[in-house]
């Protein structure tokens, strides 16, 4: 058994990783086990029928990213039968979010395929072992986390009341949303997970689960078909890499936009000459965010060829011309490293949730077609099978003798949170714990009107933007989990105080 460190979204998920480490799992196995746990026990925040990206970097090899992003549905359907079956709702979360829910908002899910592909390529444990802790927790009932209860306080009625099984899993006999810490019992979910553990993910994409999902969506006017599920595949891609201060950082490549945005932010701030986040440094950070996020809104989000636009953004950032030219959603993340230098970062999302749970499955479906601030093309977003845009950016940084895995949930705050974290660690020399806990800011461009969102404790410069300061650290600004192993100093692990978080260092004892 090798020593493994894991940072994830709950202590129970960290303990699930520890169980797999005890069965001979490496960093990849432990990250996948913890990810499976949190994906299935964070109702509202994430769900199995969504999207996932998994970045893995073995020592002596090039980093790779498994693309399990959601895709456009509608294979075999005439155009007239695509683009319906969705309802717009407004959630008073993060200053107010409009999103589409219902069967028509459901994209082709990729999370199960990504997890299986990563395990086949890099895992050492048995497939069933990855699922065992999650199945036991789901069958026995798991506590509702504070982060889930916080989000469900906004979305419980308008989103998660659409399916009977889902509604009664989250509400008491008086039809009131259950309190944090109360046990959650999701009917049929343990059986669905057990079927995947026994038969592999093909049962999700071709078997009984696939038929239940596609039939449910079709009955509600959505476009997801059994043919969509049958033809879905996770894709292994070379990670997008950027060099900063003696480190190489690997993240998600196009067609995802998260890794490109992170790389652009890192390039644009690579020559910061400050030693702390003073007013001048924060002013530069705000300018960089505004430039990169506006480039994304005007160029990347609607690009026919994301790779070409990504290359242009990176070139502008590398050459210092970005500033001169351009003025989740609900997500979970797990990071793991082991004593052999293997690192794995997993980020998964189901959007804001469609509220749909096909009868007999216990599986909430995503609303990734309906994430209006991310998928700006609408419900009929392109030819069936085309990947949707994604902010997710599970990342691994490596220098001789040291490897660091990190990532964050938080919709378009993912890349800005990760950027500030990496600056804190790689350029300002903070510990993982201090780097994660440091106050953050984010320039919100999601509505087309720029707003500066910030946490307390920052010496903000005068800006012409409307400013909203949170009363305390807030999960709106992400929830970073990070693990590090250094040849000389050993292991570090830290999770974000903005979410409950969980960490473990398993040493084989």
C-alpha positions in Angstrom: 0.0 0.0 0.0 1.2 3.5 -0.9 0.6 6.6 1.2 -2.2 8.7 -0.3 -3.5 12.2 0.5 -7.0 13.3 -0.5 -8.9 16.5 -0.3 -12.6 16.4 -1.2 -16.0 17.9 -0.3 -16.8 16.0 2.9 -15.1 14.0 5.6 -17.2 11.0 4.7 -16.0 11.1 1.2 -12.4 11.4 2.5 -13.0 8.3 4.6 -14.3 6.5 1.5 -11.0 7.2 -0.2 -9.2 5.9 2.8 -11.1 2.6 2.5 -10.0 2.2 -1.1 -6.4 3.1 -0.2 -6.5 0.3 2.4 -7.5 -2.1 -0.4 -4.5 -1.2 -2.5 -5.8 1.8 -4.3 -3.5 4.5 -5.7 -4.2 8.2 -6.0 -6.5 7.7 -9.0 -8.6 5.0 -7.3 -8.9 7.1 -4.2 -9.8 10.3 -6.1 -12.5 8.3 -8.1 -13.9 6.7 -4.9 -14.2 10.0 -3.1 -15.6 11.7 -6.2 -18.3 8.9 -6.6 -19.2 9.4 -2.9 -19.6 13.2 -3.1 -21.3 13.1 -6.5 -24.0 10.8 -5.1 -24.3 12.2 -1.5 -24.4 16.0 -2.3 -28.0 16.3 -3.6 -28.7 19.5 -5.4 -24.9 20.3 -5.6 -24.1 17.3 -7.9 -25.4 14.1 -9.3 -24.2 11.0 -11.2 -25.9 11.9 -14.5 -23.8 15.0 -15.2 -20.3 15.8 -16.5 -16.8 15.2 -15.2 -13.2 16.0 -16.1 -10.4 14.0 -14.7 -6.8 15.1 -14.9 -4.1 12.5 -14.2 -0.3 13.0 -14.1 2.0 10.0 -13.6 5.6 10.8 -12.9 7.7 10.3 -16.1 4.6 10.7 -18.3 2.7 13.5 -19.9 -0.5 14.6 -18.1 -3.8 13.6 -19.6 -7.4 14.8 -19.1 -10.3 12.5 -19.4 -13.2 14.5 -21.0 -16.5 13.3 -19.6 -18.3 16.5 -20.4 -22.0 16.5 -21.3 -22.9 16.6 -24.9 -25.8 17.8 -27.1 -28.6 15.2 -27.3 -31.0 14.5 -30.2 -29.4 11.7 -32.2 -32.1 10.3 -34.5 -34.6 13.1 -33.8 -35.8 15.6 -36.5 -34.9 19.2 -35.7 -38.5 20.0 -35.0 -38.4 17.6 -31.9 -35.4 19.3 -30.4 -35.4 22.4 -28.2 -38.5 21.8 -26.1 -39.5 20.5 -22.8 -37.8 23.0 -20.5 -39.0 25.7 -18.1 -37.1 28.8 -17.0 -36.8 29.4 -13.3 -35.0 32.1 -11.3 -33.0 31.0 -8.3 -32.0 33.8 -5.8 -28.5 32.3 -5.4 -25.3 34.3 -5.9 -27.2 37.5 -6.7 -29.8 35.8 -8.8 -29.6 33.1 -11.5 -32.0 32.2 -14.3 -31.7 28.7 -15.6 -33.8 26.1 -17.5 -35.0 23.0 -15.9 -37.1 20.0 -16.9 -36.5 17.1 -19.3 -35.6 19.5 -22.2 -32.6 20.8 -20.2 -31.0 17.4 -19.9 -27.7 16.9 -21.9 -26.0 13.5 -22.5 -24.3 12.7 -19.2 -20.6 11.8 -19.2 -19.6 11.3 -15.6 -19.9 7.5 -15.4 -18.0 7.0 -18.6 -15.2 9.3 -17.5 -14.8 7.5 -14.2 -14.6 4.1 -15.8 -12.1 5.3 -18.5 -9.8 6.8 -15.9 -10.0 3.7 -13.8 -9.2 1.4 -16.7 -6.2 3.6 -17.8 -4.7 4.3 -14.3 -6.5 2.5 -11.5 -5.0 -0.4 -9.4 -8.0 -1.3 -7.2 -11.0 -3.5 -8.1 -13.9 -1.6 -9.9 -16.3 -2.8 -7.2 -14.1 -1.4 -4.5 -14.6 2.2 -5.8 -18.3 1.9 -5.3 -18.6 0.0 -2.1 -18.4 3.0 0.3 -20.9 5.0 -1.6 -23.4 2.1 -2.0 -23.2 1.5 1.8 -23.8 5.2 2.6 -26.7 5.6 0.2 -28.3 2.4 1.3 -28.1 3.4 5.0 -28.9 7.1 4.6 -26.3 9.9 4.5 -26.5 13.3 6.3 -27.5 16.3 4.3 -24.5 18.6 4.2 -24.7 22.3 5.1 -23.6 23.2 1.6 -26.4 21.2 0.1 -29.0 22.6 2.5 -27.8 26.1 1.6 -28.3 25.6 -2.1 -31.5 23.7 -1.7 -32.9 26.5 0.4 -33.0 28.4 -2.9 -33.6 25.6 -5.4 -35.5 23.0 -3.4 -39.0 24.1 -4.4 -38.5 25.5 -7.9 -36.1 22.7 -9.1 -36.1 19.7 -6.9 -39.9 19.3 -6.4 -40.3 18.0 -10.0 -40.0 14.3 -9.3 -41.8 12.5 -6.4 -38.8 10.3 -5.4 -36.5 13.3 -5.4 -38.9 15.5 -3.5 -39.5 13.1 -0.7 -35.8 12.3 -0.4 -35.3 16.0 0.6 -38.5 16.9 2.4 -40.0 15.6 5.6 -43.6 14.3 6.1 -44.8 17.9 6.4 -43.3 18.6 3.0 -40.6 20.9 4.5 -37.0 20.8 3.4 -35.0 18.7 5.9 -32.4 20.3 8.1 -28.6 20.0 7.8 -27.4 16.7 9.2 -30.8 15.0 8.7 -30.5 11.6 7.0 -31.2 11.5 3.2 -32.7 8.3 1.8 -32.8 8.4 -2.0 -35.0 5.5 -3.3 -33.4 3.1 -5.7 -30.0 4.9 -5.9 -28.1 2.2 -4.1 -29.5 -0.4 -6.5 -28.5 1.7 -9.6 -25.0 2.1 -8.2 -24.8 -1.6 -7.4 -25.8 -2.4 -11.0 -23.0 -0.2 -12.4 -20.5 -1.7 -9.9 -21.4 -5.2 -11.1 -21.9 -4.7 -14.8 -19.8 -1.6 -15.6 -21.1 1.7 -17.0 -22.7 0.1 -20.1 -25.7 -0.6 -17.9 -26.0 3.2 -17.6 -25.5 3.8 -21.3 -27.2 0.8 -22.9 -29.0 -1.2 -20.2 -32.1 -0.7 -18.0 -30.9 2.6 -16.6 -30.4 4.0 -20.1 -33.9 3.0 -21.1 -35.4 4.5 -17.9 -33.5 7.8 -18.4 -34.3 8.2 -22.1 -37.9 7.2 -21.7 -38.4 9.7 -18.9 -36.8 12.5 -20.9 -38.8 11.7 -24.0 -42.1 11.6 -22.1 -41.4 15.2 -21.0 -40.5 16.6 -24.4 -36.7 16.5 -24.0 -34.2 15.4 -26.7 -32.1 12.8 -25.0 -32.4 9.5 -26.7 -31.3 5.9 -26.1 -29.1 6.3 -29.2 -27.4 9.3 -27.6 -26.5 7.3 -24.5 -25.3 4.3 -26.5 -22.9 6.3 -28.6 -21.4 8.4 -25.8 -17.7 7.9 -25.1 -15.3 9.7 -22.7 -12.3 11.0 -24.5 -8.7 11.0 -23.4 -6.9 14.3 -24.3 -3.4 15.7 -23.7 -3.8 18.2 -20.9 -3.3 21.9 -21.6 0.0 23.0 -19.9 1.3 26.4 -18.8 4.7 27.1 -17.1 4.7 29.5 -14.1 7.7 30.1 -11.8 9.4 26.8 -12.2 6.1 24.8 -12.1 4.2 23.3 -15.0 0.4 23.4 -14.5 -1.8 20.9 -16.4 -5.5 21.4 -16.8 -8.4 20.8 -19.1 -7.8 21.4 -22.9 -10.3 22.6 -25.5 -13.1 22.1 -26.3 -13.6 22.8 -22.5 -12.9 26.4 -21.8 -12.0 26.2 -18.1 -8.3 25.2 -18.6 -7.8 27.8 -21.2 -9.2 30.5 -19.0 -7.0 29.4 -16.1 -3.9 29.3 -18.3 -4.7 32.8 -19.6 -5.1 34.2 -16.1 -1.8 32.6 -15.0 0.0 33.9 -18.1 -1.4 37.4 -17.6 -0.2 37.5 -13.9 3.0 35.5 -14.3 5.2 38.7 -13.8 3.4 40.1 -10.8 5.9 42.0 -8.7 4.0 42.1 -5.5 4.5 40.1 -2.3 1.0 40.4 -1.1 -2.5 41.2 -2.3 -2.3 45.0 -1.8 -4.5 47.5 -3.6 -2.3 47.6 -6.7 -2.1 43.9 -7.0 -5.9 43.6 -6.6 -6.4 46.3 -9.2 -4.3 44.2 -11.7 -6.2 41.1 -10.8 -9.5 42.8 -11.5 -8.3 44.1 -14.8 -7.0 40.7 -15.8 -10.3 39.0 -14.9 -12.3 41.6 -16.8 -10.2 41.1 -19.9 -10.2 37.3 -19.9 -13.9 36.9 -18.9 -15.0 39.4 -21.6 -12.9 37.7 -24.2 -14.6 34.5 -23.2 -18.1 36.0 -23.3 -17.6 37.6 -26.7 -15.3 35.1 -28.4 -15.2 31.7 -26.7 -18.7 31.0 -25.7 -20.1 31.2 -29.2 -17.1 30.1 -31.2 -17.5 27.5 -33.9 -13.9 26.4 -33.3 -13.1 26.7 -29.6 -9.5 25.6 -30.2 -8.7 28.5 -32.5 -10.2 31.1 -30.1 -8.4 29.4 -27.1 -5.1 29.7 -28.9 -5.7 33.4 -29.6 -6.6 34.1 -25.9 -3.4 32.4 -24.7 -1.3 34.3 -27.2 -2.7 37.6 -26.0 -2.1 36.6 -22.4 1.5 35.4 -23.1 2.5 38.6 -25.0 0.9 41.0 -22.5 -1.7 42.2 -25.1 -4.7 40.9 -23.3 -5.3 43.9 -21.1 -4.7 46.3 -24.0 -7.3 44.6 -26.2 -10.1 43.7 -23.9 -11.3 46.0 -21.2 -21.9 25.1 -11.7 -23.1 25.9 -11.3 -23.2 23.4 -8.8 -20.0 21.4 -8.8 -17.8 19.1 -6.6 -14.1 18.5 -6.7 -11.6 15.9 -5.3 -7.8 16.0 -5.4 -5.4 13.2 -4.6 -1.6 12.5 -4.6 0.3 9.4 -3.5 3.8 8.5 -2.4 4.7 7.4 -5.9 4.1 10.9 -7.3 0.8 10.0 -9.0 -1.7 12.9 -8.9 -5.4 13.0 -9.9 -7.9 15.8 -9.9 -11.6 15.2 -10.5 -14.3 17.9 -11.0 -17.9 16.9 -11.6 -21.1 18.9 -12.2 -24.8 18.4 -13.0 -25.4 22.1 -13.6 -28.1 23.5 -11.3 -30.0 20.3 -11.6 -33.0 19.6 -13.9 -35.1 18.4 -11.0 -35.8 15.2 -13.0 -35.4 11.8 -11.5 -36.6 8.9 -13.7 -38.7 6.5 -11.6 -36.9 3.5 -10.2 -33.4 4.9 -10.7 -32.7 7.4 -7.8 -30.6 9.4 -10.3 -31.1 13.1 -10.6 -30.5 14.3 -14.2 -28.4 17.4 -15.2 -29.7 20.6 -16.6 -26.5 21.5 -18.5 -28.4 22.4 -21.7 -30.2 25.0 -19.5 -27.2 26.7 -17.9 -27.9 30.0 -19.7 -24.7 31.8 -18.6 -22.6 28.9 -19.9 -24.5 27.4 -22.8 -25.5 30.5 -24.6 -26.6 28.6 -27.7 -29.8 27.4 -26.0 -31.5 24.0 -25.9 -30.7 23.2 -29.6 -27.0 23.9 -29.0 -25.5 22.2 -32.0 -25.3 18.8 -33.7 -26.0 15.8 -31.5 -22.9 14.6 -29.8 -21.1 18.0 -29.7 -19.6 18.8 -26.3 -21.1 21.7 -24.4 -18.9 24.5 -22.9 -17.4 23.8 -19.4 -15.7 25.9 -16.8 -14.3 22.8 -15.0 -10.6 22.8 -14.6 -9.2 20.0 -12.4 -5.5 20.8 -12.4 -2.1 19.3 -11.5 1.1 21.4 -10.9 4.5 19.7 -11.0 8.1 20.7 -10.5 11.1 18.5 -9.8 10.4 16.6 -6.5 6.9 18.1 -5.9 3.4 17.5 -7.3 0.2 19.4 -6.4 -3.4 18.5 -7.4 -6.1 21.1 -7.0 -9.5 22.1 -8.3 -12.7 23.8 -7.4 -16.5 23.9 -7.9 -18.2 27.2 -8.5 -19.4 27.7 -12.2 -17.5 30.6 -13.7 -15.8 31.2 -10.4 -13.8 28.0 -10.8 -11.1 29.5 -12.9 -10.8 32.8 -10.9 -10.7 30.9 -7.6 -8.0 28.5 -8.9 -6.0 31.4 -10.4 -5.9 33.2 -7.0 -5.0 29.9 -5.2 -2.1 29.2 -7.6 -0.8 32.7 -7.3 -1.0 32.3 -3.5 1.0 29.1 -3.5 3.3 29.3 -6.4 4.1 33.0 -6.4 3.5 34.2 -2.9 4.7 31.1 -1.1 1.6 30.5 1.1 0.8 27.1 2.6 -2.1 25.2 1.0 -4.3 26.1 4.0 -3.6 29.8 3.9 -3.8 29.9 0.1 -7.3 28.4 0.1 -8.6 30.5 3.0 -7.4 33.8 1.6 -10.3 36.1 0.6 -11.2 36.1 -3.1 -12.8 38.3 -5.7 -14.6 37.7 -8.9 -15.7 39.9 -11.8 -19.1 38.6 -12.6 -20.0 39.0 -16.3 -22.7 36.3 -16.5 -25.6 38.7 -17.0 -23.7 40.9 -19.5 -23.4 43.7 -16.8 -20.1 43.6 -15.0 -20.1 43.4 -11.2 -17.3 43.0 -8.7 -18.0 40.3 -6.2 -15.6 40.1 -3.2 -15.1 38.6 0.2 -14.3 40.7 3.3 -10.6 41.5 4.1 -9.4 42.7 0.8 -8.0 46.3 0.3 -10.0 46.9 -2.8 -9.0 49.7 -5.2 -11.6 52.2 -6.5 -13.3 50.7 -9.5 -16.1 51.9 -11.8 -18.0 48.6 -11.3 -20.9 48.0 -8.9 -19.3 46.2 -5.9 -20.9 43.6 -3.7 -19.0 42.4 -0.6 -20.0 39.2 1.1 -20.3 39.4 4.9 -18.0 36.4 5.2 -16.2 33.7 3.2 -18.9 32.3 0.9 -19.3 29.1 -1.2 -20.2 31.4 -4.2 -16.4 31.9 -4.5 -15.7 28.2 -5.0 -14.5 25.4 -2.7 -10.9 24.4 -3.5 -9.5 21.1 -2.4 -5.7 20.6 -2.8 -3.1 17.9 -2.0 0.6 18.1 -2.3 3.5 15.7 -1.9 7.1 16.9 -1.8 10.1 14.6 -1.9 11.7 16.3 1.1 8.9 17.8 3.3 6.2 15.1 2.7 2.4 15.6 2.3 0.2 18.6 2.7 -3.6 18.5 2.3 -6.3 21.2 2.7 -9.9 21.8 2.0 -11.9 25.0 1.7 -13.6 26.6 4.7 -16.3 27.9 2.3 -17.6 24.3 2.1 -17.6 21.6 4.7 -14.7 19.7 3.0 -12.8 16.7 4.1 -9.2 15.5 4.1 -7.3 12.4 4.8 -3.7 11.2 4.6 -3.6 7.4 4.5 -0.3 5.9 5.5 -1.2 2.3 5.4 -1.5 2.0 9.2 
